Amino acid sequence: MLSRHPLRRSIGRRIVARIDTVTWRGRLAAYSCGWLELKDASVMDPVTGAPGADGLILLPETRIDFIQIAPEAD
């Protein structure tokens, strides 16, 4: 029996994910096969600053050190 991953319930919500020293912010568009897909994403890198990303960003779940899901607004 296939079980649903808890991140699937967060699709469409804003998230913050950190990989090493790079922090990604965006809206979780999809979760599949261990990959998070972010849209409307930006990156907070201590070297380059905070540029926005064009298109979709794929983040591997196994490399994520920290993830925070923003609460839904009422």
Secondary structure, DSSP 8 states (H G I E B T S, - for coil): -----GGGGGTTSEEEEEETTEEEEEEEEEEETTEEEEEEEEEEBTTTB--B-SS-EEEEGGG-SEEEE-----
